[in-house]
Amino acid sequence: MREFVLIFDVPRESVAVAVKVWRYLQKIKAYKLQHSVWKHSDLSKLIEIATLIKKSGGSATILEEKLVF
């Protein structure tokens, strides 16, 4: 199964966006690795979240997880 990692940063003044992102990540049962680093297997849902973050002035990157060792 492929896993993807979302790394993001929401501007401090965008509290409503941060809450919306957090709630959506909880809803899809994404796994929190660190504060703004989350893991999930559904790429399309992570792209939706990343698009919301970027439209609100934040930054977002999605990586494909690959085990090396």
mmCIF file as Biopython writes it, N, C-alpha, C and O atoms, coordinates in Angstrom:
data_model
#
loop_
_atom_site.group_PDB
_atom_site.id
_atom_site.type_symbol
_atom_site.label_atom_id
_atom_site.label_alt_id
_atom_site.label_comp_id
_atom_site.label_asym_id
_atom_site.label_entity_id
_atom_site.label_seq_id
_atom_site.pdbx_PDB_ins_code
_atom_site.Cartn_x
_atom_site.Cartn_y
_atom_site.Cartn_z
_atom_site.occupancy
_atom_site.B_iso_or_equiv
_atom_site.auth_seq_id
_atom_site.auth_asym_id
_atom_site.pdbx_PDB_model_num
ATOM 1   N N  . MET A ? 1  ? 0.846   -1.181 0.000  1.0 0.0 1  A 1 
ATOM 2   C CA . MET A ? 1  ? 0.000   0.000  0.000  1.0 0.0 1  A 1 
ATOM 3   C C  . MET A ? 1  ? 0.890   1.242  0.000  1.0 0.0 1  A 1 
ATOM 4   O O  . MET A ? 1  ? 1.841   1.332  0.776  1.0 0.0 1  A 1 
ATOM 5   N N  . ARG A ? 2  ? 0.581   2.173  -0.853 1.0 0.0 2  A 1 
ATOM 6   C CA . ARG A ? 2  ? 1.338   3.421  -0.923 1.0 0.0 2  A 1 
ATOM 7   C C  . ARG A ? 2  ? 0.871   4.371  0.168  1.0 0.0 2  A 1 
ATOM 8   O O  . ARG A ? 2  ? -0.323  4.485  0.443  1.0 0.0 2  A 1 
ATOM 9   N N  . GLU A ? 3  ? 1.812   5.035  0.773  1.0 0.0 3  A 1 
ATOM 10  C CA . GLU A ? 3  ? 1.521   6.034  1.809  1.0 0.0 3  A 1 
ATOM 11  C C  . GLU A ? 3  ? 2.114   7.370  1.367  1.0 0.0 3  A 1 
ATOM 12  O O  . GLU A ? 3  ? 3.152   7.406  0.707  1.0 0.0 3  A 1 
ATOM 13  N N  . PHE A ? 4  ? 1.461   8.453  1.729  1.0 0.0 4  A 1 
ATOM 14  C CA . PHE A ? 4  ? 1.911   9.790  1.371  1.0 0.0 4  A 1 
ATOM 15  C C  . PHE A ? 4  ? 2.023   10.631 2.639  1.0 0.0 4  A 1 
ATOM 16  O O  . PHE A ? 4  ? 1.308   10.410 3.617  1.0 0.0 4  A 1 
ATOM 17  N N  . VAL A ? 5  ? 2.928   11.590 2.599  1.0 0.0 5  A 1 
ATOM 18  C CA . VAL A ? 5  ? 3.175   12.450 3.749  1.0 0.0 5  A 1 
ATOM 19  C C  . VAL A ? 5  ? 2.899   13.897 3.344  1.0 0.0 5  A 1 
ATOM 20  O O  . VAL A ? 5  ? 3.438   14.385 2.350  1.0 0.0 5  A 1 
ATOM 21  N N  . LEU A ? 6  ? 2.059   14.574 4.118  1.0 0.0 6  A 1 
ATOM 22  C CA . LEU A ? 6  ? 1.743   15.985 3.910  1.0 0.0 6  A 1 
ATOM 23  C C  . LEU A ? 6  ? 2.523   16.801 4.934  1.0 0.0 6  A 1 
ATOM 24  O O  . LEU A ? 6  ? 2.412   16.579 6.140  1.0 0.0 6  A 1 
ATOM 25  N N  . ILE A ? 7  ? 3.313   17.748 4.434  1.0 0.0 7  A 1 
ATOM 26  C CA . ILE A ? 7  ? 4.059   18.669 5.292  1.0 0.0 7  A 1 
ATOM 27  C C  . ILE A ? 7  ? 3.529   20.062 4.969  1.0 0.0 7  A 1 
ATOM 28  O O  . ILE A ? 7  ? 3.524   20.467 3.807  1.0 0.0 7  A 1 
ATOM 29  N N  . PHE A ? 8  ? 3.086   20.793 5.980  1.0 0.0 8  A 1 
ATOM 30  C CA . PHE A ? 8  ? 2.472   22.089 5.696  1.0 0.0 8  A 1 
ATOM 31  C C  . PHE A ? 8  ? 2.781   23.130 6.757  1.0 0.0 8  A 1 
ATOM 32  O O  . PHE A ? 8  ? 3.232   22.823 7.860  1.0 0.0 8  A 1 
ATOM 33  N N  . ASP A ? 9  ? 2.518   24.384 6.374  1.0 0.0 9  A 1 
ATOM 34  C CA . ASP A ? 9  ? 2.655   25.519 7.286  1.0 0.0 9  A 1 
ATOM 35  C C  . ASP A ? 9  ? 1.526   26.488 6.966  1.0 0.0 9  A 1 
ATOM 36  O O  . ASP A ? 9  ? 1.409   26.964 5.837  1.0 0.0 9  A 1 
ATOM 37  N N  . VAL A ? 10 ? 0.704   26.775 7.950  1.0 0.0 10 A 1 
ATOM 38  C CA . VAL A ? 10 ? -0.413  27.706 7.801  1.0 0.0 10 A 1 
ATOM 39  C C  . VAL A ? 10 ? -0.012  29.015 8.483  1.0 0.0 10 A 1 
ATOM 40  O O  . VAL A ? 10 ? 0.520   28.984 9.593  1.0 0.0 10 A 1 
ATOM 41  N N  . PRO A ? 11 ? -0.258  30.183 7.834  1.0 0.0 11 A 1 
ATOM 42  C CA . PRO A ? 11 ? 0.075   31.462 8.474  1.0 0.0 11 A 1 
ATOM 43  C C  . PRO A ? 11 ? -0.603  31.604 9.842  1.0 0.0 11 A 1 
ATOM 44  O O  . PRO A ? 11 ? -1.739  31.168 10.028 1.0 0.0 11 A 1 
ATOM 45  N N  . ARG A ? 12 ? 0.096   32.208 10.782 1.0 0.0 12 A 1 
ATOM 46  C CA . ARG A ? 12 ? -0.418  32.348 12.155 1.0 0.0 12 A 1 
ATOM 47  C C  . ARG A ? 12 ? -1.766  33.057 12.229 1.0 0.0 12 A 1 
ATOM 48  O O  . ARG A ? 12 ? -2.591  32.739 13.085 1.0 0.0 12 A 1 
ATOM 49  N N  . GLU A ? 13 ? -1.989  34.009 11.342 1.0 0.0 13 A 1 
ATOM 50  C CA . GLU A ? 13 ? -3.249  34.755 11.391 1.0 0.0 13 A 1 
ATOM 51  C C  . GLU A ? 13 ? -4.423  33.975 10.805 1.0 0.0 13 A 1 
ATOM 52  O O  . GLU A ? 13 ? -5.564  34.430 10.877 1.0 0.0 13 A 1 
ATOM 53  N N  . SER A ? 14 ? -4.158  32.823 10.234 1.0 0.0 14 A 1 
ATOM 54  C CA . SER A ? 14 ? -5.205  31.993 9.632  1.0 0.0 14 A 1 
ATOM 55  C C  . SER A ? 14 ? -5.640  30.873 10.578 1.0 0.0 14 A 1 
ATOM 56  O O  . SER A ? 14 ? -5.561  29.695 10.230 1.0 0.0 14 A 1 
ATOM 57  N N  . VAL A ? 15 ? -6.094  31.240 11.759 1.0 0.0 15 A 1 
ATOM 58  C CA . VAL A ? 15 ? -6.495  30.253 12.762 1.0 0.0 15 A 1 
ATOM 59  C C  . VAL A ? 15 ? -7.656  29.405 12.255 1.0 0.0 15 A 1 
ATOM 60  O O  . VAL A ? 15 ? -7.683  28.195 12.482 1.0 0.0 15 A 1 
ATOM 61  N N  . ALA A ? 16 ? -8.601  30.015 11.581 1.0 0.0 16 A 1 
ATOM 62  C CA . ALA A ? 16 ? -9.762  29.270 11.072 1.0 0.0 16 A 1 
ATOM 63  C C  . ALA A ? 16 ? -9.330  28.210 10.058 1.0 0.0 16 A 1 
ATOM 64  O O  . ALA A ? 16 ? -9.871  27.104 10.046 1.0 0.0 16 A 1 
ATOM 65  N N  . VAL A ? 17 ? -8.365  28.544 9.215  1.0 0.0 17 A 1 
ATOM 66  C CA . VAL A ? 17 ? -7.866  27.589 8.228  1.0 0.0 17 A 1 
ATOM 67  C C  . VAL A ? 17 ? -7.146  26.442 8.934  1.0 0.0 17 A 1 
ATOM 68  O O  . VAL A ? 17 ? -7.325  25.279 8.571  1.0 0.0 17 A 1 
ATOM 69  N N  . ALA A ? 18 ? -6.343  26.760 9.929  1.0 0.0 18 A 1 
ATOM 70  C CA . ALA A ? 18 ? -5.617  25.735 10.687 1.0 0.0 18 A 1 
ATOM 71  C C  . ALA A ? 18 ? -6.586  24.749 11.347 1.0 0.0 18 A 1 
ATOM 72  O O  . ALA A ? 18 ? -6.351  23.541 11.341 1.0 0.0 18 A 1 
ATOM 73  N N  . VAL A ? 19 ? -7.657  25.265 11.905 1.0 0.0 19 A 1 
ATOM 74  C CA . VAL A ? 19 ? -8.659  24.404 12.543 1.0 0.0 19 A 1 
ATOM 75  C C  . VAL A ? 19 ? -9.357  23.542 11.492 1.0 0.0 19 A 1 
ATOM 76  O O  . VAL A ? 19 ? -9.583  22.352 11.712 1.0 0.0 19 A 1 
ATOM 77  N N  . LYS A ? 20 ? -9.696  24.141 10.356 1.0 0.0 20 A 1 
ATOM 78  C CA . LYS A ? 20 ? -10.361 23.394 9.289  1.0 0.0 20 A 1 
ATOM 79  C C  . LYS A ? 20 ? -9.456  22.270 8.782  1.0 0.0 20 A 1 
ATOM 80  O O  . LYS A ? 20 ? -9.926  21.154 8.557  1.0 0.0 20 A 1 
ATOM 81  N N  . VAL A ? 21 ? -8.168  22.552 8.601  1.0 0.0 21 A 1 
ATOM 82  C CA . VAL A ? 21 ? -7.212  21.537 8.150  1.0 0.0 21 A 1 
ATOM 83  C C  . VAL A ? 21 ? -7.120  20.421 9.185  1.0 0.0 21 A 1 
ATOM 84  O O  . VAL A ? 21 ? -7.190  19.243 8.834  1.0 0.0 21 A 1 
ATOM 85  N N  . TRP A ? 22 ? -6.966  20.777 10.443 1.0 0.0 22 A 1 
ATOM 86  C CA . TRP A ? 22 ? -6.848  19.785 11.515 1.0 0.0 22 A 1 
ATOM 87  C C  . TRP A ? 22 ? -8.088  18.882 11.567 1.0 0.0 22 A 1 
ATOM 88  O O  . TRP A ? 22 ? -7.974  17.663 11.689 1.0 0.0 22 A 1 
ATOM 89  N N  . ARG A ? 23 ? -9.270  19.497 11.474 1.0 0.0 23 A 1 
ATOM 90  C CA . ARG A ? 23 ? -10.515 18.713 11.523 1.0 0.0 23 A 1 
ATOM 91  C C  . ARG A ? 23 ? -10.630 17.758 10.334 1.0 0.0 23 A 1 
ATOM 92  O O  . ARG A ? 23 ? -11.076 16.619 10.481 1.0 0.0 23 A 1 
ATOM 93  N N  . TYR A ? 24 ? -10.224 18.234 9.159  1.0 0.0 24 A 1 
ATOM 94  C CA . TYR A ? 24 ? -10.299 17.383 7.971  1.0 0.0 24 A 1 
ATOM 95  C C  . TYR A ? 24 ? -9.327  16.208 8.094  1.0 0.0 24 A 1 
ATOM 96  O O  . TYR A ? 24 ? -9.667  15.079 7.741  1.0 0.0 24 A 1 
ATOM 97  N N  . LEU A ? 25 ? -8.128  16.472 8.589  1.0 0.0 25 A 1 
ATOM 98  C CA . LEU A ? 25 ? -7.148  15.399 8.789  1.0 0.0 25 A 1 
ATOM 99  C C  . LEU A ? 25 ? -7.663  14.376 9.800  1.0 0.0 25 A 1 
ATOM 100 O O  . LEU A ? 25 ? -7.461  13.174 9.627  1.0 0.0 25 A 1 
ATOM 101 N N  . GLN A ? 26 ? -8.324  14.849 10.851 1.0 0.0 26 A 1 
ATOM 102 C CA . GLN A ? 26 ? -8.919  13.943 11.829 1.0 0.0 26 A 1 
ATOM 103 C C  . GLN A ? 26 ? -10.038 13.119 11.195 1.0 0.0 26 A 1 
ATOM 104 O O  . GLN A ? 26 ? -10.165 11.922 11.454 1.0 0.0 26 A 1 
ATOM 105 N N  . LYS A ? 27 ? -10.843 13.771 10.366 1.0 0.0 27 A 1 
ATOM 106 C CA . LYS A ? 27 ? -11.988 13.112 9.729  1.0 0.0 27 A 1 
ATOM 107 C C  . LYS A ? 27 ? -11.556 11.962 8.818  1.0 0.0 27 A 1 
ATOM 108 O O  . LYS A ? 27 ? -12.199 10.913 8.790  1.0 0.0 27 A 1 
ATOM 109 N N  . ILE A ? 28 ? -10.464 12.161 8.073  1.0 0.0 28 A 1 
ATOM 110 C CA . ILE A ? 28 ? -10.006 11.108 7.162  1.0 0.0 28 A 1 
ATOM 111 C C  . ILE A ? 28 ? -9.102  10.102 7.866  1.0 0.0 28 A 1 
ATOM 112 O O  . ILE A ? 28 ? -8.588  9.172  7.244  1.0 0.0 28 A 1 
ATOM 113 N N  . LYS A ? 29 ? -8.913  10.300 9.177  1.0 0.0 29 A 1 
ATOM 114 C CA . LYS A ? 29 ? -8.090  9.404  9.998  1.0 0.0 29 A 1 
ATOM 115 C C  . LYS A ? 29 ? -6.630  9.356  9.542  1.0 0.0 29 A 1 
ATOM 116 O O  . LYS A ? 29 ? -6.003  8.298  9.489  1.0 0.0 29 A 1 
ATOM 117 N N  . ALA A ? 30 ? -6.116  10.548 9.215  1.0 0.0 30 A 1 
ATOM 118 C CA . ALA A ? 30 ? -4.698  10.656 8.882  1.0 0.0 30 A 1 
ATOM 119 C C  . ALA A ? 30 ? -3.881  10.457 10.151 1.0 0.0 30 A 1 
ATOM 120 O O  . ALA A ? 30 ? -4.360  10.726 11.253 1.0 0.0 30 A 1 
ATOM 121 N N  . TYR A ? 31 ? -2.660  9.990  9.996  1.0 0.0 31 A 1 
ATOM 122 C CA . TYR A ? 31 ? -1.786  9.705  11.130 1.0 0.0 31 A 1 
ATOM 123 C C  . TYR A ? 31 ? -0.815  10.868 11.324 1.0 0.0 31 A 1 
ATOM 124 O O  . TYR A ? 31 ? -0.087  11.228 10.399 1.0 0.0 31 A 1 
ATOM 125 N N  . LYS A ? 32 ? -0.800  11.450 12.506 1.0 0.0 32 A 1 
ATOM 126 C CA . LYS A ? 32 ? 0.060   12.586 12.809 1.0 0.0 32 A 1 
ATOM 127 C C  . LYS A ? 32 ? 1.460   12.099 13.169 1.0 0.0 32 A 1 
ATOM 128 O O  . LYS A ? 32 ? 1.639   11.360 14.138 1.0 0.0 32 A 1 
ATOM 129 N N  . LEU A ? 33 ? 2.456   12.520 12.378 1.0 0.0 33 A 1 
ATOM 130 C CA . LEU A ? 33 ? 3.845   12.177 12.650 1.0 0.0 33 A 1 
ATOM 131 C C  . LEU A ? 33 ? 4.500   13.238 13.515 1.0 0.0 33 A 1 
ATOM 132 O O  . LEU A ? 33 ? 5.251   12.923 14.438 1.0 0.0 33 A 1 
ATOM 133 N N  . GLN A ? 34 ? 4.212   14.501 13.211 1.0 0.0 34 A 1 
ATOM 134 C CA . GLN A ? 34 ? 4.666   15.668 13.974 1.0 0.0 34 A 1 
ATOM 135 C C  . GLN A ? 34 ? 3.590   16.724 13.846 1.0 0.0 34 A 1 
ATOM 136 O O  . GLN A ? 34 ? 2.538   16.481 13.254 1.0 0.0 34 A 1 
ATOM 137 N N  . HIS A ? 35 ? 3.853   17.912 14.408 1.0 0.0 35 A 1 
ATOM 138 C CA . HIS A ? 35 ? 2.844   18.966 14.450 1.0 0.0 35 A 1 
ATOM 139 C C  . HIS A ? 35 ? 2.202   19.247 13.084 1.0 0.0 35 A 1 
ATOM 140 O O  . HIS A ? 35 ? 0.976   19.241 12.973 1.0 0.0 35 A 1 
ATOM 141 N N  . SER A ? 36 ? 2.992   19.487 12.066 1.0 0.0 36 A 1 
ATOM 142 C CA . SER A ? 36 ? 2.463   19.785 10.733 1.0 0.0 36 A 1 
ATOM 143 C C  . SER A ? 36 ? 2.903   18.752 9.707  1.0 0.0 36 A 1 
ATOM 144 O O  . SER A ? 36 ? 3.110   19.079 8.539  1.0 0.0 36 A 1 
ATOM 145 N N  . VAL A ? 37 ? 3.044   17.526 10.136 1.0 0.0 37 A 1 
ATOM 146 C CA . VAL A ? 37 ? 3.448   16.427 9.260  1.0 0.0 37 A 1 
ATOM 147 C C  . VAL A ? 37 ? 2.479   15.269 9.489  1.0 0.0 37 A 1 
ATOM 148 O O  . VAL A ? 37 ? 2.433   14.686 10.573 1.0 0.0 37 A 1 
ATOM 149 N N  . TRP A ? 38 ? 1.709   14.948 8.455  1.0 0.0 38 A 1 
ATOM 150 C CA . TRP A ? 38 ? 0.675   13.923 8.563  1.0 0.0 38 A 1 
ATOM 151 C C  . TRP A ? 38 ? 0.817   12.902 7.443  1.0 0.0 38 A 1 
ATOM 152 O O  . TRP A ? 38 ? 1.318   13.214 6.363  1.0 0.0 38 A 1 
ATOM 153 N N  . LYS A ? 39 ? 0.371   11.682 7.711  1.0 0.0 39 A 1 
ATOM 154 C CA . LYS A ? 39 ? 0.514   10.576 6.772  1.0 0.0 39 A 1 
ATOM 155 C C  . LYS A ? 39 ? -0.865  9.981  6.469  1.0 0.0 39 A 1 
ATOM 156 O O  . LYS A ? 39 ? -1.708  9.835  7.355  1.0 0.0 39 A 1 
ATOM 157 N N  . HIS A ? 40 ? -1.071  9.639  5.182  1.0 0.0 40 A 1 
ATOM 158 C CA . HIS A ? 40 ? -2.335  9.019  4.775  1.0 0.0 40 A 1 
ATOM 159 C C  . HIS A ? 40 ? -2.125  8.299  3.445  1.0 0.0 40 A 1 
ATOM 160 O O  . HIS A ? 40 ? -1.185  8.608  2.712  1.0 0.0 40 A 1 
ATOM 161 N N  . SER A ? 41 ? -2.989  7.350  3.135  1.0 0.0 41 A 1 
ATOM 162 C CA . SER A ? 41 ? -2.850  6.579  1.899  1.0 0.0 41 A 1 
ATOM 163 C C  . SER A ? 41 ? -3.633  7.151  0.719  1.0 0.0 41 A 1 
ATOM 164 O O  . SER A ? 41 ? -3.415  6.732  -0.417 1.0 0.0 41 A 1 
ATOM 165 N N  . ASP A ? 42 ? -4.539  8.098  0.963  1.0 0.0 42 A 1 
ATOM 166 C CA . ASP A ? 42 ? -5.367  8.656  -0.117 1.0 0.0 42 A 1 
ATOM 167 C C  . ASP A ? 42 ? -4.769  9.980  -0.607 1.0 0.0 42 A 1 
ATOM 168 O O  . ASP A ? 42 ? -4.934  11.024 0.023  1.0 0.0 42 A 1 
ATOM 169 N N  . LEU A ? 43 ? -4.078  9.908  -1.733 1.0 0.0 43 A 1 
ATOM 170 C CA . LEU A ? 43 ? -3.406  11.084 -2.280 1.0 0.0 43 A 1 
ATOM 171 C C  . LEU A ? 43 ? -4.393  12.194 -2.632 1.0 0.0 43 A 1 
ATOM 172 O O  . LEU A ? 43 ? -4.100  13.365 -2.388 1.0 0.0 43 A 1 
ATOM 173 N N  . SER A ? 44 ? -5.541  11.865 -3.192 1.0 0.0 44 A 1 
ATOM 174 C CA . SER A ? 44 ? -6.506  12.890 -3.610 1.0 0.0 44 A 1 
ATOM 175 C C  . SER A ? 44 ? -7.002  13.722 -2.428 1.0 0.0 44 A 1 
ATOM 176 O O  . SER A ? 44 ? -7.205  14.928 -2.565 1.0 0.0 44 A 1 
ATOM 177 N N  . LYS A ? 45 ? -7.196  13.097 -1.281 1.0 0.0 45 A 1 
ATOM 178 C CA . LYS A ? 45 ? -7.640  13.848 -0.103 1.0 0.0 45 A 1 
ATOM 179 C C  . LYS A ? 45 ? -6.536  14.769 0.408  1.0 0.0 45 A 1 
ATOM 180 O O  . LYS A ? 45 ? -6.813  15.888 0.841  1.0 0.0 45 A 1 
ATOM 181 N N  . LEU A ? 46 ? -5.297  14.308 0.360  1.0 0.0 46 A 1 
ATOM 182 C CA . LEU A ? 46 ? -4.185  15.158 0.782  1.0 0.0 46 A 1 
ATOM 183 C C  . LEU A ? 46 ? -4.000  16.336 -0.181 1.0 0.0 46 A 1 
ATOM 184 O O  . LEU A ? 46 ? -3.649  17.437 0.241  1.0 0.0 46 A 1 
ATOM 185 N N  . ILE A ? 47 ? -4.236  16.102 -1.467 1.0 0.0 47 A 1 
ATOM 186 C CA . ILE A ? 47 ? -4.156  17.196 -2.443 1.0 0.0 47 A 1 
ATOM 187 C C  . ILE A ? 47 ? -5.227  18.236 -2.162 1.0 0.0 47 A 1 
ATOM 188 O O  . ILE A ? 47 ? -4.961  19.432 -2.284 1.0 0.0 47 A 1 
ATOM 189 N N  . GLU A ? 48 ? -6.437  17.813 -1.788 1.0 0.0 48 A 1 
ATOM 190 C CA . GLU A ? 48 ? -7.504  18.756 -1.423 1.0 0.0 48 A 1 
ATOM 191 C C  . GLU A ? 48 ? -7.066  19.640 -0.264 1.0 0.0 48 A 1 
ATOM 192 O O  . GLU A ? 48 ? -7.255  20.856 -0.295 1.0 0.0 48 A 1 
ATOM 193 N N  . ILE A ? 49 ? -6.483  19.025 0.754  1.0 0.0 49 A 1 
ATOM 194 C CA . ILE A ? 49 ? -6.034  19.774 1.925  1.0 0.0 49 A 1 
ATOM 195 C C  . ILE A ? 49 ? -4.894  20.715 1.546  1.0 0.0 49 A 1 
ATOM 196 O O  . ILE A ? 49 ? -4.886  21.873 1.964  1.0 0.0 49 A 1 
ATOM 197 N N  . ALA A ? 50 ? -3.939  20.233 0.765  1.0 0.0 50 A 1 
ATOM 198 C CA . ALA A ? 50 ? -2.801  21.063 0.348  1.0 0.0 50 A 1 
ATOM 199 C C  . ALA A ? 50 ? -3.271  22.263 -0.470 1.0 0.0 50 A 1 
ATOM 200 O O  . ALA A ? 50 ? -2.731  23.360 -0.328 1.0 0.0 50 A 1 
ATOM 201 N N  . THR A ? 51 ? -4.264  22.062 -1.317 1.0 0.0 51 A 1 
ATOM 202 C CA . THR A ? 51 ? -4.817  23.152 -2.119 1.0 0.0 51 A 1 
ATOM 203 C C  . THR A ? 51 ? -5.462  24.212 -1.224 1.0 0.0 51 A 1 
ATOM 204 O O  . THR A ? 51 ? -5.262  25.407 -1.440 1.0 0.0 51 A 1 
ATOM 205 N N  . LEU A ? 52 ? -6.223  23.789 -0.235 1.0 0.0 52 A 1 
ATOM 206 C CA . LEU A ? 52 ? -6.836  24.718 0.725  1.0 0.0 52 A 1 
ATOM 207 C C  . LEU A ? 52 ? -5.757  25.530 1.445  1.0 0.0 52 A 1 
ATOM 208 O O  . LEU A ? 52 ? -5.884  26.746 1.593  1.0 0.0 52 A 1 
ATOM 209 N N  . ILE A ? 53 ? -4.710  24.862 1.885  1.0 0.0 53 A 1 
ATOM 210 C CA . ILE A ? 53 ? -3.625  25.533 2.606  1.0 0.0 53 A 1 
ATOM 211 C C  . ILE A ? 53 ? -2.943  26.563 1.714  1.0 0.0 53 A 1 
ATOM 212 O O  . ILE A ? 53 ? -2.699  27.689 2.147  1.0 0.0 53 A 1 
ATOM 213 N N  . LYS A ? 54 ? -2.635  26.194 0.478  1.0 0.0 54 A 1 
ATOM 214 C CA . LYS A ? 54 ? -1.955  27.117 -0.438 1.0 0.0 54 A 1 
ATOM 215 C C  . LYS A ? 54 ? -2.838  28.309 -0.801 1.0 0.0 54 A 1 
ATOM 216 O O  . LYS A ? 54 ? -2.342  29.429 -0.919 1.0 0.0 54 A 1 
ATOM 217 N N  . LYS A ? 55 ? -4.145  28.081 -0.979 1.0 0.0 55 A 1 
ATOM 218 C CA . LYS A ? 55 ? -5.062  29.180 -1.296 1.0 0.0 55 A 1 
ATOM 219 C C  . LYS A ? 55 ? -5.170  30.171 -0.141 1.0 0.0 55 A 1 
ATOM 220 O O  . LYS A ? 55 ? -5.496  31.338 -0.356 1.0 0.0 55 A 1 
ATOM 221 N N  . SER A ? 56 ? -4.900  29.718 1.078  1.0 0.0 56 A 1 
ATOM 222 C CA . SER A ? 56 ? -4.980  30.604 2.236  1.0 0.0 56 A 1 
ATOM 223 C C  . SER A ? 56 ? -3.642  31.270 2.547  1.0 0.0 56 A 1 
ATOM 224 O O  . SER A ? 56 ? -3.502  31.937 3.572  1.0 0.0 56 A 1 
ATOM 225 N N  . GLY A ? 57 ? -2.659  31.089 1.661  1.0 0.0 57 A 1 
ATOM 226 C CA . GLY A ? 57 ? -1.376  31.753 1.849  1.0 0.0 57 A 1 
ATOM 227 C C  . GLY A ? 57 ? -0.316  30.909 2.538  1.0 0.0 57 A 1 
ATOM 228 O O  . GLY A ? 57 ? 0.771   31.401 2.840  1.0 0.0 57 A 1 
ATOM 229 N N  . GLY A ? 58 ? -0.621  29.659 2.785  1.0 0.0 58 A 1 
ATOM 230 C CA . GLY A ? 58 ? 0.334   28.766 3.441  1.0 0.0 58 A 1 
ATOM 231 C C  . GLY A ? 58 ? 1.154   27.987 2.431  1.0 0.0 58 A 1 
ATOM 232 O O  . GLY A ? 58 ? 1.048   28.204 1.224  1.0 0.0 58 A 1 
ATOM 233 N N  . SER A ? 59 ? 1.964   27.087 2.932  1.0 0.0 59 A 1 
ATOM 234 C CA . SER A ? 59 ? 2.753   26.233 2.050  1.0 0.0 59 A 1 
ATOM 235 C C  . SER A ? 59 ? 2.453   24.778 2.389  1.0 0.0 59 A 1 
ATOM 236 O O  . SER A ? 59 ? 2.197   24.432 3.542  1.0 0.0 59 A 1 
ATOM 237 N N  . ALA A ? 60 ? 2.491   23.933 1.361  1.0 0.0 60 A 1 
ATOM 238 C CA . ALA A ? 60 ? 2.191   22.518 1.555  1.0 0.0 60 A 1 
ATOM 239 C C  . ALA A ? 60 ? 2.960   21.688 0.537  1.0 0.0 60 A 1 
ATOM 240 O O  . ALA A ? 60 ? 3.086   22.059 -0.630 1.0 0.0 60 A 1 
ATOM 241 N N  . THR A ? 61 ? 3.468   20.564 1.008  1.0 0.0 61 A 1 
ATOM 242 C CA . THR A ? 61 ? 4.208   19.634 0.168  1.0 0.0 61 A 1 
ATOM 243 C C  . THR A ? 61 ? 3.709   18.222 0.470  1.0 0.0 61 A 1 
ATOM 244 O O  . THR A ? 61 ? 3.455   17.877 1.624  1.0 0.0 61 A 1 
ATOM 245 N N  . ILE A ? 62 ? 3.573   17.418 -0.569 1.0 0.0 62 A 1 
ATOM 246 C CA . ILE A ? 62 ? 3.174   16.025 -0.393 1.0 0.0 62 A 1 
ATOM 247 C C  . ILE A ? 62 ? 4.302   15.144 -0.929 1.0 0.0 62 A 1 
ATOM 248 O O  . ILE A ? 62 ? 4.762   15.316 -2.057 1.0 0.0 62 A 1 
ATOM 249 N N  . LEU A ? 63 ? 4.728   14.214 -0.111 1.0 0.0 63 A 1 
ATOM 250 C CA . LEU A ? 63 ? 5.794   13.289 -0.482 1.0 0.0 63 A 1 
ATOM 251 C C  . LEU A ? 63 ? 5.252   11.873 -0.468 1.0 0.0 63 A 1 
ATOM 252 O O  . LEU A ? 63 ? 4.334   11.560 0.290  1.0 0.0 63 A 1 
ATOM 253 N N  . GLU A ? 64 ? 5.821   11.015 -1.309 1.0 0.0 64 A 1 
ATOM 254 C CA . GLU A ? 64 ? 5.472   9.599  -1.252 1.0 0.0 64 A 1 
ATOM 255 C C  . GLU A ? 64 ? 6.460   8.911  -0.320 1.0 0.0 64 A 1 
ATOM 256 O O  . GLU A ? 64 ? 7.674   9.053  -0.463 1.0 0.0 64 A 1 
ATOM 257 N N  . GLU A ? 65 ? 5.923   8.169  0.632  1.0 0.0 65 A 1 
ATOM 258 C CA . GLU A ? 65 ? 6.774   7.483  1.597  1.0 0.0 65 A 1 
ATOM 259 C C  . GLU A ? 65 ? 7.388   6.245  0.935  1.0 0.0 65 A 1 
ATOM 260 O O  . GLU A ? 65 ? 6.709   5.481  0.248  1.0 0.0 65 A 1 
ATOM 261 N N  . LYS A ? 66 ? 8.688   6.073  1.163  1.0 0.0 66 A 1 
ATOM 262 C CA . LYS A ? 66 ? 9.387   4.911  0.627  1.0 0.0 66 A 1 
ATOM 263 C C  . LYS A ? 66 ? 10.373  4.412  1.670  1.0 0.0 66 A 1 
ATOM 264 O O  . LYS A ? 66 ? 11.249  5.153  2.114  1.0 0.0 66 A 1 
ATOM 265 N N  . LEU A ? 67 ? 10.230  3.182  2.049  1.0 0.0 67 A 1 
ATOM 266 C CA . LEU A ? 67 ? 11.128  2.589  3.027  1.0 0.0 67 A 1 
ATOM 267 C C  . LEU A ? 67 ? 12.435  2.224  2.338  1.0 0.0 67 A 1 
ATOM 268 O O  . LEU A ? 67 ? 12.437  1.504  1.340  1.0 0.0 67 A 1 
ATOM 269 N N  . VAL A ? 68 ? 13.539  2.720  2.871  1.0 0.0 68 A 1 
ATOM 270 C CA . VAL A ? 68 ? 14.841  2.483  2.274  1.0 0.0 68 A 1 
ATOM 271 C C  . VAL A ? 68 ? 15.599  1.391  3.013  1.0 0.0 68 A 1 
ATOM 272 O O  . VAL A ? 68 ? 16.274  0.571  2.389  1.0 0.0 68 A 1 
ATOM 273 N N  . PHE A ? 69 ? 15.494  1.374  4.309  1.0 0.0 69 A 1 
ATOM 274 C CA . PHE A ? 69 ? 16.252  0.394  5.106  1.0 0.0 69 A 1 
ATOM 275 C C  . PHE A ? 69 ? 15.428  -0.101 6.261  1.0 0.0 69 A 1 
ATOM 276 O O  . PHE A ? 69 ? 15.895  -0.929 7.042  1.0 0.0 69 A 1 
#
